[in-house]
C-alpha cells in the first residue's frame, strides 16, 4: 500500500452512517466520519474537494439509483460506498437482490475513481440486532468478495472490538457517537495508506462498571419510546427518516468545515 498518498478529492455515498448520525454539531447538523476524514485529507492537500451524497434511511436500491450515477460522474480520486444494512434490518429482505444491487454499484464505481473504499460496518453488542446479524454477515462476506474481484479496499469495522462497545453508540442504538465516528475516520485514514494518528482506535475501551438494573430499565424504556416505536411505525407504513431530505454536500467542492 502506498504510504501517505496524495488524494485530491473524496465522494462519500450511503445512508445515515455516512451522513454522520449521531455526531451532532451545535447548529443541529451532523458531522460524522466522512467529514472528519475529508478534513484530514484537506489538511494535507491544498484545494482538496469533497462531496457527501449520503442520506439517512436510504436502501441499497435508492443508493444505486440516486447516488451512484452522480458519484461516478464526479471523477473523484476516492469514493466510499457503505450501503445495504438498512435493507437487512427490514422484516422482509431479499438478500439476493441486495447483493446484486451492491454488485452493480461496485461495477459502476470502480472505473470512475482511483480508489473505491467498501466497509464491513460496525455492529453494536446487544440483543436488538442479534436477529439481523446473519443477514449482516452475509452482506459482509459479499463485500469482501466484491473487493477481491474489483480491487477495492475493505475497512473492517465489524471486526474491531472497540466499535462493538455500547458506549460508542448513541441512545438510538443504531448510530455511533462522535467518538465512534472519530475512530471510523481513523480506520479509513489508515486503510488509505496514511500514517496513523491513533494506533489504538480498534482496541477495546477501558472497562467500567455496568449500569444498574434500574438505570438499564429506564434506558430501555426511553429507547423504545423515542426510537424503537417510531422506527417500527416507519417500517409498517413504508416511510423513511430520510424522505425528502437532500444530501448535505451535493457538489464536489473545495472542503470547508461545518464545525
N, C-alpha and C positions, 0 to 999 in steps of 0.2 A: 504493500500500500504506500502511495506517495505520502511523504511527510510534509505537513504544513502546506497543502496545496493552495493555489490561488483560484478561488471561485468568484465570479463577478456577479452572480445572480442566483436567486432561490425562489422557487414557487412551491407552496405547500397546499395540498388538497386533501379533503377528507371531511370529517364530521366534528363533533364538539371537542374531541380530544385535541385536534389540530387547531381548532378555533381558539382554544385556550381556557375553556371552562375547567375549573373554577378559580383560576388565577385572576382575581378581581382587582382592577385598578380603581383609584379614587373617583374617577369620573363615571364608574359603572360599567365600563367596557372590560373585555378580557384580554389578557396578555398571552401567557402560555409559552410552551417550549419552543414553538416555531419562531415567535417574535424574539425570544431570548437568543436563539441560535442565529437569527438574522443580525441581531445587534453585535454579536461576537464577530461574525463574518464581515460585517461592515467596518468594524474597528480595524480589521486587517487589510481591507481593500477599499481604497477611495472610490466613490461612485457606485458602490455596491447597490444592486437593485433587488427588491423583494416584493412578492405578491402572496397573499394568503386568501385562497378561494374557499376555504373550509366553512361549512355552515352546520350548526348543531342539528342533530336528528336525521341527517341525510343517510339514506340507504345506498348500497353499492350501485344499484341501478341509476339513482339520481346523480351520484358522483360521476359515473361513466357518461351520462347524458349531458350534465350541466357543467362539470368542471374539467374533465379530461380533455375535450377539444380545445377549450380556452388555454389550459396549461400547455398543451402540446404546441400551440401556435405561438407561445411567448418565446420559445427558444432559449430557455434558461439553462445555466450550467448544471444546476441541481434541482431535481423535483422530488419531493417527498409525497408518498401515497400511503395513507392509512385508511382503510375502509372495510366494511363487511361486518364489523362487530354489532352494529345496530340491527343488522339482519338476523344475527344469531340469537339476539335477545327477544325476537318476536316469537309468539306461541307457535306459529306455523312458519317454518323456514325451509326452503328448498336449497339445500347446500350445494347441489349440483349447479343450480342457476347462479348462486353466489360465487362459486369458484369459476364458473365460466365468464361471468362479468369481470371478475378480478383479472382473469387471464387477458381478456380484451383490453382492459385498462393498461396492463403492463406492456402488451404488444404495441399499443399506440404511443405510449410514453417513452419507451426505451430509445427509439431512434430520434426522439425530439429533445434529448438532453445529453449532457456528458456523463451524469451520474444520477441513476434512479435509486432512491432510498425507500425500502419497504421496512415494515416492523412486525415483530411479534409483540403485540400490545401488552401492557402490564395488566395483571389480574389481581384484584384485591382478595385477601384472605377473608373467609367468612361464608355463611350459608346462603346468602342471597343469590350468588351467581353459580352455585355448585351445579344446579340442574342444567345450566347452559354451557358448562365447562367442556363437555365432549365436543360440542359444535365449535367452540373457540379453538380447541386444539386441532381439530380437523382443518379449520381455516389456516392455522399457523403452519401446519405441515405443507399445505398448498403454497403458502407464501415462500417457504424455503425452496420448494420445487421450482417455482417460477423464477426465483432469484438465480438458482443454479442454471436454468435454461437460458436466461436473458442477461446474465452478468450484472444483476442488481445487487446493491448492498442490503443486508438484513441486519437491523438493530434488534438484538434480543432483549427486550424489556420484560417479557414474560418470565424469563429465567433469572431475573435479578431479584435476590432476596429482599432488598430494601423496598422495592416498589410494591411488594405484596402487603406491606405493613399498613394496617388500617389507619395509623396516624398520618400517613401521607395521602389520605383520601378525604374529600370533603364530606359533609354531613349527608349529602345525597347518595354516597357510597358508589357513585358511578364516575366521578371526576376527581382528578388529582388536585392537591393543594398547590400553593405556589412553590413549596419546597419540592414536591413531586415533579412539577414541570421543570424546575431547575435541574434536577437530576436527569430527566429525559433529554434536555438540551445538551447536557454534558455528554451523555451517551452517544448522541448523534454527532456531536462535535468530534469526539474521538474516532468514531467509525469512519468519518470523512478523512481521517489522517492527520488531524491536528494534535499538537502536544496537549496532554491532559492539564486541565486546571483543577480537577478534583479526581484523584486516582481512586477514591473510595466511594464513588457515587452508588455503586452496586452493593456495598456491604450493608448488613442489617443495622438499623438504628440501635442505640443503647437500650437495654431492657428497662422498662418502668413497671410499676405496679399497675395491674389492670384495674379499670373502674369497677366499683362495687355493683352488686345486683341491682340496687335501686337506680343508680346512675345509668346502667345499661338499659333498664326498662324505660326510663324517661327518654333516652336517646332513641330507642326503638319506636316509641310512640310518636316522637317528633318526626322521625324519618318517614313513618307510614303516613302521617297526616300531610306533611309538606311535599313529599316527593313520590312515595310509592303509589298512593291512591290516584294522584293526578297522572302519573305515568301509565297506570293501568287504564284510566279513562281515555287517554290519547290512543292507546293501542286498540281499545274497543271501538273507537269512533273513526279510526284511520287518520287521525291528526298527528302532527309532528311539532315539536318545540321550535323547529326552525322554519315553519311555514311562513312565507312572506319576508323572511329576513335575507338581506343581501350579504355578500362576503364583506369582511371588514377591510380588506386590502385587495380590491378587484383588479388593480392595474400594476404592472411591473414597473415600479418607480424607485428612485433612489430612497434608501432606507432612512426613515425618520422615526425616532422613538415616540411612542404614545404615552410613556410613563411620565 
